[in-house]
Amino acid sequence: MECCIIARLKSQPTWFTVLFMVGLLTFLKFAIAVLEWVYVNFLRPSKNLRKYGSWAVVTGPTDGIGKSFAFELARKGLNLVLVGRNPDKLKDVSDSIVKKFGKTEIKTVVVDFAGDLDEGVTKIREAIEGLDVGVLVNNVGVSYPYARFFHEVDQVLLNNLINVNIVGTTKVTQAVLPGMLERKKGAIVNIGSGAAIVIPSDPLYAVYAATKAYVDQFSRCLYVEYKKSGIDVQCQVPLYVATKMASIRKSSFFVPSTDDYAKAGVRWIGYEPRCTPYWPHTLLWAVTCSLPEFVIDAWRLWFCLGIRKRGQRKEATKKE
């Protein structure tokens, strides 16, 4: 059979042979990519997170993705240091986790990431002193109340976006990293956003998208810096998840609940430096990458203008 194929190729013009080989290589490359996608999303086992250490630090654990991550990490047998600004909510989450996973030890640290971060980071350092912290999930983040042009972003919102999304992630990492270096093991997970990576632009959310682009680049650089030190740094890039911050109440196939996202997110810890753990999101990413940027830009602007209009209407109603 192989001899027949080779003989036929030799009898064809040179250009035909070149096209055939290019087509064959393209098909093989596509087939390998599909097989790899299937493996990492459905077959690859999650890592034993306790090998990194017996404790995990989670910021923003009182709601949304952070809360679901806290429960999922407790399910994996890790003790938790929960860092958030509301002491009552921290207690509620802690009590719920202990009720479900009785053996889990939990420490809570009250930190307002929009406030005095130096004081907050000092509290975190004191809380984790002597603990075998193996996993850090930098989840805390804020977005716009609704879409708006850059000139409509007030100073308070601007400061909060930068302080919480950029400074908070940076300083908490700086507080936890030395212990991991000393033990020569650890996993750092920074929650990014498709707004900064998947789509070419995110109009009317410019500062939010830019802060998440910082998180992505920060993560990638640390991955290269500390990989040989036994520390895995990763930026997870979700698209829409049903959270209060995204103003989405109901989950769907392409918009997972926070629990579904966290289960996928924990499975990916310790692997690629940038990933989109919830597999239906990767299908949307593939569609986005296949379209011209001007098409995505135009659609996204139209979509966000609709969010802005509804947000302004809602705000006006509240004032009345």
C-alpha positions in Angstrom: 0.0 0.0 0.0 2.8 2.5 1.0 4.6 1.6 -2.3 1.5 2.4 -4.3 1.0 5.8 -2.6 4.7 6.7 -3.2 4.5 5.6 -6.8 1.4 7.7 -7.4 3.0 10.7 -5.8 6.1 10.3 -8.0 3.9 10.3 -11.0 2.2 13.5 -10.1 3.6 17.0 -10.7 5.9 18.5 -8.0 3.4 21.1 -6.9 0.8 18.4 -6.3 3.2 16.5 -4.0 4.1 19.7 -2.1 0.4 20.4 -1.6 -0.3 16.9 -0.5 2.5 16.9 2.1 1.5 20.3 3.4 -2.1 19.1 3.8 -1.0 15.9 5.5 1.2 17.8 8.0 -1.6 20.2 8.7 -4.0 17.4 9.3 -1.6 15.6 11.6 -0.9 18.8 13.5 -4.7 19.3 13.9 -5.2 15.7 15.0 -2.5 16.0 17.6 -3.9 19.2 19.0 -7.4 17.6 19.3 -6.0 14.6 21.1 -4.0 16.8 23.4 -7.1 18.9 24.1 -9.1 15.8 25.0 -6.4 14.5 27.3 -5.8 17.6 29.3 -9.5 18.4 29.7 -10.9 14.9 30.3 -8.2 12.3 31.0 -5.3 14.0 32.7 -5.4 13.4 36.5 -5.3 16.3 38.9 -2.2 16.6 41.1 -2.0 15.7 44.8 -2.1 19.2 46.2 -1.0 18.0 49.6 2.5 17.4 48.1 2.8 21.1 47.9 1.9 21.6 51.5 -0.9 21.1 54.0 -2.2 24.6 53.9 -3.8 26.8 51.2 -4.3 30.6 51.3 -7.4 31.9 49.4 -8.2 35.6 49.0 -11.7 36.7 48.4 -13.2 33.5 49.7 -16.6 34.8 50.9 -18.4 34.7 47.6 -18.2 33.5 44.0 -15.2 31.7 42.6 -13.1 32.2 45.8 -15.7 30.6 48.0 -16.0 27.6 45.7 -12.2 27.3 45.5 -12.1 27.2 49.3 -14.6 24.4 49.5 -12.9 22.4 46.7 -9.5 22.8 48.4 -10.9 21.6 51.7 -12.4 18.6 49.8 -8.8 17.8 48.6 -7.7 17.7 52.3 -6.0 21.1 52.6 -6.3 23.4 55.7 -7.2 26.9 54.8 -6.2 30.5 55.5 -9.1 32.6 54.3 -8.4 36.3 53.6 -11.3 38.7 53.1 -12.7 42.0 54.3 -15.9 41.0 56.0 -15.4 39.1 59.3 -19.0 37.9 59.5 -18.9 36.4 56.0 -15.5 34.8 56.8 -17.0 33.2 59.8 -20.0 31.9 57.9 -17.8 30.4 55.2 -15.5 28.9 57.8 -18.4 27.3 59.7 -19.9 25.9 56.6 -16.6 24.3 55.5 -15.9 22.8 59.0 -19.5 21.5 59.0 -18.9 19.8 55.7 -15.3 18.8 56.2 -14.8 18.3 59.9 -11.1 17.8 59.9 -10.3 21.0 58.1 -8.4 23.6 60.1 -9.2 27.2 59.2 -7.6 30.5 60.0 -9.3 33.8 58.9 -7.6 37.1 58.2 -9.5 40.3 57.8 -8.0 42.5 55.1 -9.6 45.3 53.1 -7.8 45.1 49.8 -9.1 48.6 48.9 -7.7 50.0 52.2 -4.3 49.8 53.9 -2.7 46.9 52.2 0.6 47.1 54.1 -1.2 46.5 57.3 -3.2 43.7 55.7 -0.2 42.0 54.3 1.4 42.1 57.7 -1.6 40.3 59.1 -1.3 37.6 56.4 2.4 37.1 57.2 1.7 36.7 60.9 -1.2 34.3 60.2 0.9 32.0 58.0 4.1 32.0 60.1 5.1 28.5 60.8 2.4 27.0 58.5 3.3 24.7 55.6 1.5 26.8 53.0 1.6 24.9 49.7 -1.1 26.6 47.6 -2.0 30.3 47.1 -5.1 31.3 45.2 -5.1 35.0 44.4 -8.8 35.3 43.7 -9.8 38.7 45.2 -10.8 41.2 42.5 -13.3 43.9 41.6 -14.8 45.0 38.3 -17.0 47.9 37.1 -20.6 48.0 38.6 -21.6 48.2 34.9 -19.9 49.0 31.6 -18.7 52.6 31.1 -16.4 54.7 29.1 -13.0 55.4 30.6 -13.8 59.1 31.2 -16.8 58.0 33.3 -14.7 56.0 35.7 -14.6 57.9 39.0 -11.4 58.1 41.1 -12.7 55.7 43.8 -13.4 53.0 41.3 -10.1 53.6 39.5 -8.2 53.3 42.8 -10.1 50.2 43.8 -9.4 48.4 40.5 -5.7 49.0 40.7 -5.3 48.4 44.4 -7.4 45.2 44.6 -6.6 43.6 41.3 -2.9 44.6 40.9 -1.4 45.7 44.2 -3.3 43.1 46.3 -2.3 40.2 44.1 1.3 41.4 44.0 1.7 41.9 47.7 0.0 38.8 48.8 2.2 36.8 46.5 5.2 38.6 47.9 4.1 37.6 51.4 3.6 33.9 50.7 6.3 33.2 48.2 9.4 33.2 50.6 8.0 30.3 52.6 7.5 28.3 49.4 11.0 29.1 48.4 12.3 27.9 51.7 10.5 24.6 51.4 11.3 24.4 47.6 7.6 23.6 46.7 4.4 25.4 46.1 1.6 26.3 43.7 0.4 29.9 43.0 -2.9 30.4 41.1 -3.8 33.9 40.0 -7.3 34.3 38.7 -7.2 36.3 35.4 -9.9 37.0 32.9 -10.8 36.3 29.3 -11.3 40.1 29.1 -7.6 40.5 28.9 -6.5 37.4 26.9 -9.3 35.8 24.9 -10.8 38.8 23.2 -8.7 41.4 21.4 -10.3 44.2 23.4 -12.8 44.8 26.2 -14.3 48.3 25.5 -16.0 50.0 28.4 -14.1 47.8 30.8 -10.7 49.2 29.9 -9.1 49.4 33.4 -10.5 46.1 34.5 -9.1 44.4 31.4 -5.8 46.1 31.8 -5.4 45.0 35.5 -6.1 41.4 34.4 -3.5 41.7 31.7 -1.1 42.6 34.4 -2.1 39.5 36.4 -1.4 37.4 33.3 2.0 38.8 32.6 3.0 38.8 36.3 2.1 35.1 36.5 4.0 34.2 33.4 7.1 35.9 34.5 7.0 34.3 38.0 6.4 30.9 36.3 9.7 31.3 34.5 11.5 32.7 37.5 10.6 30.0 40.0 9.8 26.8 38.0 13.3 25.4 38.8 12.7 26.2 42.5 9.8 23.8 42.6 7.1 26.4 42.5 4.3 26.2 39.9 2.8 29.6 39.0 -0.4 29.7 36.9 -2.8 32.3 35.6 -6.3 30.9 35.1 -8.3 32.6 32.4 -12.0 32.0 32.7 -14.7 33.6 30.5 -18.1 34.3 32.0 -18.9 32.5 35.2 -22.2 32.9 37.1 -21.2 35.4 39.8 -22.4 38.6 41.3 -19.4 40.4 39.9 -20.4 39.3 36.4 -24.0 40.1 37.1 -25.0 36.7 35.9 -27.4 34.7 38.1 -28.1 31.5 36.2 -25.4 29.1 35.0 -25.5 27.4 31.6 -23.3 25.2 29.4 -21.0 28.1 28.5 -21.4 30.0 31.8 -20.6 27.6 34.6 -21.6 27.9 38.3 -18.8 28.9 40.6 -18.7 25.3 41.9 -18.3 23.8 38.4 -15.6 26.3 37.6 -13.7 25.6 40.9 -13.8 21.8 40.3 -12.2 22.4 36.9 -9.8 25.0 38.2 -8.4 22.8 41.0 -7.8 20.0 38.4 -5.5 22.3 36.5 -3.4 23.5 39.4 0.3 22.8 38.9 0.2 22.4 35.1 0.3 25.0 32.3 1.3 28.6 33.2 -1.8 29.9 31.5 -5.0 27.9 31.2 -8.8 28.0 30.7 -9.9 25.2 33.0 -13.6 25.0 32.1 -13.5 23.2 28.7 -16.6 24.8 27.0 -14.8 28.2 27.4 -12.0 26.8 25.2 -14.6 26.3 22.4 -15.6 30.0 22.7 -11.9 30.9 22.6 -11.4 28.9 19.4 -14.3 30.7 17.8 -13.0 34.1 18.9 -9.5 33.4 17.5 -11.0 32.3 14.1 -12.7 35.7 13.6 -11.2 39.0 12.5 -10.4 41.3 15.3 -12.5 44.2 13.9 -15.6 41.8 14.0 -15.0 40.9 17.7 -14.3 44.6 18.6 -17.5 45.7 17.0 -19.6 43.0 18.6 -18.0 43.6 22.0 -18.6 47.4 21.8 -22.2 46.8 20.9 -22.7 44.3 23.7 -21.1 46.5 26.3 -23.0 49.6 25.2 -26.1 47.5 26.0 -24.8 46.7 29.5 -24.0 50.4 30.0 -27.5 51.5 29.0 -29.2 49.0 31.4 -26.8 49.9 34.2 -27.5 53.7 33.8 -31.3 53.0 33.7 -31.0 50.9 36.9 -28.9 53.6 38.6 -31.4 56.3 37.7 -34.2 54.2 39.1 -32.4 53.8 42.4 -31.9 57.6 42.7 -35.6 58.2 42.2 
